Every structure is written in structure tokens, then in C-alpha cells.
Amino acid sequence: MRYCFALDLKDDPALIADYERQHERIWPEIEATIRDAGITEMEIYRIGNRLFMIMETDTTFSFDAKSAADAANPVVQKWEALMWTYQQALPMAKPGEKWLIMDRIFKL
């Protein structure tokens, strides 16, 4: 299954550059949690301070299971706290929401 998400970065060139550096080599523990959740591919794109993420999953993937595993993993919590120093919620996000799933409106 393919999912697409959006999120904003804080509009600060130095923070944006550091965010990109952080993603040149993510922590091995973070990559392992992504793969262990059934996420087979993940890409993040940026324009300005807007991020777009494409996530491909296998049949074992569950949003609920991933959320529960992440909440119980101190390394993931440390990574998420670090990422939040660069990120900001989209204007339509509810309190506590980060990456928002996008609706597909066209397919060729």
C-alpha cells in the first residue's frame, strides 16, 4: 500500500539544512523500526519548508501497531523530539499531529 503525507519545517534555512543533514544517514535504530513495521520504502521530498513523504508498506503494516511500538521505544522518542526541533505542524493539524496523510485526488 502507498501512503503520502505532508508536514512543514520551521522556515529557517539553517534548521532546514540541518534537518536534511540528519536525513543523510538516519540512526540505524530508526531505520530498523521503520523496516520492522512493514514499511518497505520511504522517501521524503522538500520544496521550501514543505515536506512530502511517500511510504510503501507490505501487508503486515498497521498504523496502530507502529504508533504503539514507537511510543514504547525510547530511541524513537529521542529521534522524534529531535525532529520536532525542525518541524512544525501544518495549519490544519489537530494538537499533537505531525505528518498528515494526504488524499489522492488523481491517478493516471
C-alpha positions in Angstrom: 0.0 0.0 0.0 1.2 3.5 -0.7 0.6 6.4 1.7 1.5 10.1 1.2 2.0 12.6 4.0 2.8 16.3 4.4 4.5 18.3 7.1 6.2 21.7 7.4 9.6 22.6 8.6 10.3 25.7 10.5 11.1 28.4 7.9 14.7 28.8 8.8 17.4 28.0 6.3 19.9 26.8 8.9 17.3 24.5 10.5 16.3 23.2 7.1 19.9 22.4 6.2 20.5 20.6 9.5 17.2 18.6 9.0 18.5 17.5 5.6 21.9 16.5 7.1 20.1 14.5 9.8 18.4 12.5 7.0 21.6 11.8 5.0 22.2 9.0 7.4 19.3 8.3 9.8 20.1 6.4 13.0 20.3 2.7 12.4 17.8 2.0 15.2 15.2 4.3 13.4 15.7 2.6 10.1 15.2 -0.8 11.8 11.9 0.3 13.4 10.7 1.5 10.0 11.5 -1.7 8.3 10.3 -3.9 11.2 6.9 -2.1 11.0 6.4 -3.4 7.4 7.4 -0.2 5.7 9.3 -1.3 2.6 10.1 2.1 1.1 10.1 5.6 2.3 11.1 8.9 0.6 10.9 12.5 1.8 10.8 15.4 -0.6 11.1 19.1 0.2 10.1 22.4 -1.5 10.7 25.5 0.5 9.7 24.4 4.0 7.0 21.9 3.0 7.8 18.2 3.2 6.1 15.4 1.3 6.7 11.8 2.3 5.8 8.7 0.3 5.6 5.4 2.3 5.2 2.0 0.7 4.1 -0.8 3.0 3.6 -4.6 2.9 0.6 -6.5 4.2 1.9 -6.6 7.8 1.9 -2.8 8.3 -0.5 -1.3 10.8 -0.7 2.4 11.8 -1.8 1.3 15.3 1.0 -1.2 15.8 3.6 1.3 14.5 2.3 4.0 16.8 2.3 1.7 19.8 5.8 0.4 19.1 7.1 3.9 18.6 5.6 5.1 21.9 7.3 2.3 23.7 10.7 2.8 22.1 13.0 5.4 23.8 15.2 5.7 20.8 12.3 6.6 18.6 11.1 9.1 21.2 14.5 10.7 21.2 14.5 10.9 17.4 11.0 12.4 17.3 11.9 15.0 19.9 15.0 15.9 17.8 12.9 16.1 14.6 10.3 18.3 16.3 13.0 21.0 16.7 12.9 21.3 12.9 9.3 20.6 12.2 6.1 22.5 12.7 2.5 21.3 12.3 0.5 22.1 9.2 -2.1 24.8 9.8 -5.0 22.3 9.6 -3.3 19.8 12.0 -5.0 19.0 15.3 -3.0 19.3 18.5 -0.3 16.7 18.6 -0.5 15.8 14.9 2.7 15.8 12.8 2.7 14.1 9.5 -0.8 14.4 7.9 -1.9 11.7 5.5 -2.9 13.2 2.1 -5.9 12.2 0.0 -5.1 11.1 -3.6 -7.2 13.2 -6.0 -5.8 12.0 -9.3 -4.1 8.9 -10.7 -3.1 8.3 -14.4 
